[in-house]
Amino acid sequence: MKAPVFLFPTNLILRVNTIAPFQAWHVLEARYTDGSNIPQGHIHGAPDDDIIRLYGLGGSSSKKVFYFLGTRKQAAEAHGNLHKIDRDID
């Protein structure tokens, strides 16, 4: 089975009608439009540098799932503000 591919709009908020593709086992990866890989990071494990990485920030009580593309410092700041981000996205 071919894995679904999601292209993020310029506002970087991807809205989907179903989270079914995310509920099955899957591999998360991100690529730039030229096809080059964007490395994954972990807020508590990535180096504190300026390299752009894809971070999984977790889900919310409103059934949204958050990912962040940026530096570890930016991802940690976004993670600390998830409640505000969750509220502001609606």
C-alpha angles and dihedrals in degrees: 000000000000115000118240118254121212122199114203119225120235092266086059093229111122114196118194131186093222136021091209094115089055095048095061121072107283143160115238116215135154130208136186116242089261089061098251116140124256108211121233121241137193119218092227097035110036119097116260096247138116097263115127111237138168113250128190107220097183134239136298136224088256089065095252122138118212130209125174131206113202143066123325091253092052091046092051090050091049090048090054090052099045093118090057094042091049091052094044096051096066 
